[in-house]
């Protein structure tokens, strides 16, 4: 029976509440940036687009560069048994940086002040530490045979919360009390939700007992056998990292440009449409969970990853030719399984290492994503700006090509895994 003591072991309330707050913040920041960049009447629509994309490029690079050392230290602390630390400390950064946006709204400060919020957010570990901590907790407290589904379930909670938050965020942005500016209520609610998350993690959350089976098969090998298997083990991890990084570059680069893309003609979205568009993006968390739940009965993890990558490649290719809002939603429909690859790759990685290293290997993956963003963010931004006049959807074609390239290393992992399982089966017989 479900009890209060069992509720104290759940990370799901934190994941859900933090994602609702994050959805509020994303819509709020997106609209504030748009309003500030368009306040200059002398600037043309193309100049406003360049100003918006330049802001997000700088903001993303600061947010992704600074967490490297803090996140590693937090991951080490988590792997030594303090699983709450890599989750709680980033929440402090989230809270402080979101409070800064509230100050920017209340006192009409320049939007560039938010770069300082990105610094605080990064020095507290950022999303790299927070999400790696959540995934590590989910991994070491689940059994191998159910791990992909368990991690996908956490992603589902994340997505459903993002869907709800995005759906109402546009409406909340337009609310304002007497004497306050538009968006103040939205950002204030965001701050309160992050405060709840921090209190819950510090005072309520009690990490459950872990299943120390993350590397059981390798620990059962004699020393010489382990050394003989080490090169293949490293190659598998390298291929998984390569596939994940290529896919992350494709998805994150395309989605970052989508923020600016929907603001310009012919779409020209307002706050409500931005919220709806973000909400549709979170529907894929539900459809991807259903995909894992159904396909995992008939296919191995590597096949699931390939299905998800093909889904995203098709959707983002179609996005390149979107000229109306209904076409945008059709393109998003094609990406129904686009979330499957990342949690499944994390599951595959967690099965390659011992539980005491799980947090660090997952953090290393997140830091690789952050390092890659320092390269792809300016590249995608400059490509978008250069093609703005003749083909603004060109960056989405680039995302589609990178996704197809990401399928190659995961296919190699699938072939190697199949051969290894066939060999072990023959050896066992």
C-alpha positions in Angstrom: 0.0 0.0 0.0 1.1 3.5 -0.8 2.1 5.4 2.4 3.7 8.6 3.5 7.0 6.9 4.0 7.0 5.6 0.4 6.0 9.1 -0.8 9.2 10.4 0.8 11.3 8.3 -1.5 9.8 9.7 -4.8 11.7 12.1 -6.9 8.6 12.6 -9.2 7.1 15.5 -7.3 10.4 17.4 -7.7 10.6 16.6 -11.4 7.0 17.6 -12.1 7.0 20.8 -10.1 10.4 22.0 -11.4 9.3 21.4 -14.9 6.1 23.4 -14.5 8.3 26.2 -13.1 10.7 25.8 -16.0 7.9 26.0 -18.5 6.7 29.3 -16.9 10.3 30.6 -17.0 10.9 29.7 -20.7 7.7 31.4 -21.9 8.4 34.4 -19.6 12.0 34.8 -20.8 11.0 34.2 -24.4 8.4 37.0 -24.4 10.4 39.4 -22.4 13.3 39.0 -24.8 11.0 39.5 -27.7 9.4 42.7 -26.2 12.8 44.2 -25.3 14.3 43.5 -28.7 11.2 44.8 -30.6 11.0 48.0 -28.4 13.4 49.8 -30.7 11.0 51.1 -33.4 13.9 51.9 -35.8 15.0 48.2 -36.0 13.8 46.0 -38.9 12.2 42.6 -38.3 15.4 40.9 -39.4 17.5 42.9 -37.0 15.1 42.0 -34.2 15.5 38.3 -35.2 19.3 38.7 -35.0 19.1 40.4 -31.6 16.9 37.6 -30.2 19.1 34.8 -31.6 22.3 36.5 -30.4 20.8 36.8 -26.9 19.9 33.1 -26.7 23.3 32.1 -28.2 25.2 34.0 -25.4 22.8 32.9 -22.7 23.0 29.3 -23.7 26.8 29.3 -23.9 27.2 30.9 -20.4 24.7 28.4 -19.0 26.5 25.4 -20.5 30.1 26.5 -20.0 30.2 27.2 -16.3 28.7 24.0 -14.8 31.7 21.8 -15.7 33.7 21.8 -12.4 30.7 22.3 -10.0 28.7 19.5 -11.7 31.6 17.1 -11.5 32.1 17.8 -7.8 28.4 17.4 -7.1 28.3 14.1 -9.1 31.2 12.7 -7.0 29.3 13.7 -3.9 26.2 11.9 -5.2 28.1 8.7 -6.0 29.5 8.6 -2.5 25.9 8.1 -1.2 24.6 11.7 -1.0 22.2 11.4 -3.8 20.2 14.6 -2.9 23.2 16.9 -3.2 23.5 16.9 -7.1 19.7 17.7 -7.2 19.4 20.3 -4.3 22.4 22.5 -5.2 21.2 23.1 -8.9 17.8 23.9 -7.6 19.3 26.8 -5.6 20.8 28.1 -8.9 17.4 27.7 -10.6 15.7 29.7 -7.8 18.2 32.6 -7.8 18.3 33.0 -11.6 14.5 33.0 -11.8 14.3 35.6 -9.1 16.6 37.7 -11.2 14.1 37.7 -14.1 11.5 38.8 -11.6 13.7 41.7 -10.6 14.3 42.6 -14.3 10.5 42.8 -14.8 9.8 44.7 -11.7 12.5 47.3 -12.1 12.7 47.4 -15.9 16.4 46.4 -15.9 18.1 45.6 -19.3 17.5 42.0 -20.4 21.3 41.5 -20.5 21.2 41.3 -16.7 19.9 37.7 -17.3 23.5 36.8 -18.3 24.3 37.2 -14.6 21.4 34.8 -13.8 23.0 32.3 -16.2 26.3 32.6 -14.3 24.7 31.9 -11.0 22.7 29.0 -12.5 25.9 27.5 -14.1 28.0 27.8 -10.9 25.4 25.8 -9.0 25.7 22.9 -11.5 22.9 23.8 -13.9 20.8 21.4 -15.7 23.8 19.1 -16.3 24.0 18.3 -12.5 20.3 18.4 -11.8 19.2 16.0 -14.6 22.3 13.7 -14.2 21.4 13.5 -10.4 17.8 12.6 -11.2 18.8 10.0 -13.8 21.4 8.5 -11.5 18.9 8.2 -8.7 16.4 6.5 -11.0 19.1 4.2 -12.4 20.6 2.9 -9.2 17.2 2.4 -7.6 15.8 0.2 -10.5 16.5 -3.3 -11.8 18.4 -3.8 -15.0 15.5 -5.4 -16.9 13.2 -2.5 -16.0 15.6 0.4 -16.2 14.8 1.8 -19.6 11.1 1.9 -18.7 11.8 3.4 -15.3 13.9 6.2 -16.7 11.3 6.8 -19.5 8.7 7.0 -16.7 10.6 9.9 -15.1 10.9 11.5 -18.5 7.1 11.1 -18.9 6.4 12.9 -15.6 8.8 15.6 -16.9 7.0 15.9 -20.2 3.5 15.9 -18.8 4.4 18.7 -16.3 6.0 20.6 -19.1 2.9 20.2 -21.2 0.6 21.6 -18.5 3.0 24.4 -17.6 3.4 25.5 -21.2 -0.3 25.3 -21.9 -1.2 27.8 -19.2 2.1 29.9 -19.3 1.0 32.1 -22.2 -2.3 33.0 -20.4 -0.5 33.6 -17.1 2.0 35.9 -18.9 -0.8 38.2 -20.0 -2.1 38.5 -16.4 -0.9 41.4 -14.3 -2.0 43.0 -11.1 -2.4 46.7 -10.6 1.0 48.4 -10.6 2.9 45.4 -12.0 4.1 44.7 -15.5 2.9 41.9 -17.8 4.6 38.6 -17.0 5.2 39.4 -13.3 2.6 37.0 -12.0 4.0 34.2 -14.2 7.6 34.6 -13.0 6.5 35.0 -9.4 4.7 31.7 -9.5 7.8 30.2 -11.1 9.9 31.3 -8.2 7.5 29.9 -5.7 7.4 26.5 -7.4 11.2 26.3 -7.4 11.2 27.2 -3.7 8.8 24.3 -3.1 11.1 21.9 -4.9 14.1 23.0 -2.9 12.3 22.6 0.4 11.0 19.1 -0.7 14.4 17.8 -1.6 16.1 19.1 1.5 13.5 18.3 4.1 11.3 15.5 2.7 13.0 13.4 0.0 14.6 10.3 1.4 16.5 8.3 -1.4 15.3 4.7 -1.4 17.5 1.6 -1.2 19.7 1.1 -4.3 20.0 -2.0 -6.4 23.8 -2.6 -6.8 23.5 -4.5 -10.0 24.7 -1.9 -12.5 27.9 -3.8 -13.2 27.1 -7.2 -11.7 28.0 -9.2 -14.8 31.5 -7.6 -15.0 32.2 -8.0 -11.3 31.5 -11.7 -11.6 34.3 -12.1 -14.2 37.7 -13.1 -12.9 40.3 -10.3 -13.2 41.9 -11.6 -16.4 38.5 -12.0 -18.1 37.6 -8.5 -17.1 40.8 -7.1 -18.6 40.1 -9.0 -21.8 36.7 -7.4 -22.1 37.8 -3.9 -21.3 38.6 -2.7 -24.9 35.2 -3.7 -26.2 33.6 -2.1 -23.1 35.3 1.2 -23.8 34.4 1.1 -27.5 30.7 0.5 -26.7 30.6 3.5 -24.3 32.4 5.7 -26.9 29.9 4.8 -29.6 27.0 5.5 -27.3 28.5 8.9 -26.4 29.1 9.7 -30.1 25.5 8.8 -31.0 24.1 10.7 -28.1 26.2 13.9 -28.8 25.3 14.0 -32.5 21.6 13.6 -31.6 21.7 16.2 -28.9 23.4 18.7 -31.3 20.7 18.0 -33.9 17.8 18.4 -31.4 19.1 21.2 -29.3 20.4 23.2 -32.2 17.2 22.9 -34.1 15.0 23.6 -31.1 17.1 26.7 -30.1 16.5 28.2 -33.6 12.8 27.3 -33.4 12.4 29.9 -30.7 13.3 32.6 -33.1 11.6 31.0 -36.1 8.1 31.1 -34.7 8.4 34.7 -33.7 9.0 35.9 -37.3 6.6 36.2 -40.2 4.7 34.3 -41.5 4.0 32.6 -38.1 4.5 35.7 -35.9 3.3 34.0 -32.7 2.1 35.9 -29.6 2.5 34.7 -25.9 -0.5 32.3 -26.0 0.7 30.7 -29.2 4.2 30.3 -27.8 2.7 28.5 -24.8 0.7 26.2 -27.0 3.7 25.5 -29.2 5.8 24.6 -26.2 3.0 22.4 -24.8 2.8 20.4 -28.1 6.6 19.9 -27.8 6.0 18.1 -24.5 3.3 15.8 -25.9 6.2 13.7 -27.3 7.1 12.7 -23.7 3.8 10.8 -23.5 4.0 9.3 -26.9 7.6 8.4 -26.4 6.8 6.6 -23.2 4.1 4.7 -24.9 6.6 3.8 -27.6 9.1 2.4 -25.1 6.4 0.5 -23.3 5.1 -1.1 -26.5 8.2 -1.5 -28.6 10.4 -2.8 -25.7 8.3 -6.0 -25.8 9.5 -6.7 -29.3 12.8 -4.8 -29.8 16.1 -4.3 -28.0 17.2 -0.9 -26.7 19.4 0.0 -29.7 16.4 -0.5 -32.0 14.3 1.8 -29.8 16.9 4.5 -30.2 16.9 4.2 -34.0 13.1 4.4 -34.1 13.2 7.6 -32.1 16.0 9.2 -34.2 14.1 8.4 -37.5 11.0 10.0 -36.0 12.8 13.3 -35.2 14.7 13.3 -38.5 11.4 13.2 -40.4 9.7 15.9 -38.2 12.5 18.4 -38.3 12.9 17.9 -42.1 9.3 18.8 -42.5 9.7 21.8 -40.2 12.2 23.4 -42.7 9.2 24.0 -45.0 6.7 25.3 -42.5 4.9 28.5 -43.5 1.7 28.3 -41.4 0.9 27.4 -37.9 -1.1 24.2 -38.8 2.1 23.0 -40.7 4.1 23.5 -37.5 1.8 21.2 -35.6 2.0 18.6 -38.4 5.8 18.7 -38.3 5.6 18.2 -34.5 3.3 15.2 -35.0 6.0 13.4 -36.9 8.4 13.7 -33.9 6.1 11.5 -31.7 9.0 9.2 -30.7 11.8 11.7 -30.7 12.4 11.5 -26.9 13.1 7.8 -26.9 16.8 8.0 -27.8 18.2 9.9 -24.9 16.7 8.1 -21.9 17.4 4.7 -23.6 21.1 5.6 -24.2 21.3 6.7 -20.6 19.9 3.3 -19.6 22.4 1.5 -21.9 25.3 3.5 -20.3 24.2 2.8 -16.7 24.3 -0.9 -17.6 27.9 -0.6 -18.6 29.3 0.6 -15.3 29.0 -0.1 -11.6 26.5 1.8 -9.4 29.3 3.7 -7.7 30.2 5.3 -11.1 26.7 5.7 -12.5 26.3 9.3 -11.5 29.6 10.3 -13.0 29.1 8.6 -16.3 25.7 10.2 -16.7 27.1 13.5 -15.7 30.0 13.1 -18.2 27.3 12.7 -20.9 25.5 15.9 -19.8 28.8 17.8 -19.8 29.6 16.5 -23.3 26.3 18.0 -24.3 27.2 21.3 -22.6 30.6 21.3 -24.3 29.0 20.6 -27.7 26.7 23.5 -27.2 29.6 25.9 -27.2 30.2 24.8 -30.8 26.8 24.2 -32.2 25.0 27.1 -30.6 27.0 29.8 -32.5 27.2 27.7 -35.7 23.4 27.2 -35.8 22.8 30.8 -34.9 25.1 32.2 -37.6 23.7 29.7 -40.2 20.1 30.8 -39.3 21.1 34.5 -39.6 22.9 33.9 -42.9 19.9 32.1 -44.4 17.2 34.2 -42.9 16.4 36.0 -46.1 16.2 33.1 -48.6 15.5 29.9 -46.6 15.1 30.4 -42.8 14.3 26.7 -42.4 17.7 25.6 -43.6 19.0 25.0 -40.1 16.3 22.3 -39.7 17.6 20.5 -42.7 21.0 20.6 -41.0 19.4 19.0 -37.8 17.9 16.3 -39.9 21.3 15.4 -41.5 23.0 15.2 -38.1 20.2 12.9 -36.8 20.8 10.5 -39.7 24.6 10.5 -38.9 23.7 9.8 -35.2 22.0 6.5 -36.3 25.3 5.1 -37.6 27.2 4.6 -34.2 24.1 3.3 -32.4 23.6 0.8 -35.2 27.2 -0.4 -34.7 26.4 -0.9 -31.0 23.4 -2.9 -31.9 25.3 -5.2 -34.2 28.1 -5.6 -31.6 25.6 -6.4 -28.9 23.8 -8.9 -31.0 27.1 -10.7 -31.8 28.2 -10.7 -28.2 24.9 -12.1 -27.0 25.1 -14.8 -29.6 28.7 -15.7 -28.6 27.7 -15.8 -24.9 24.7 -18.0 -25.7 27.0 -20.5 -27.6 29.6 -20.4 -24.8 26.9 -21.1 -22.3 25.6 -24.1 -24.3 
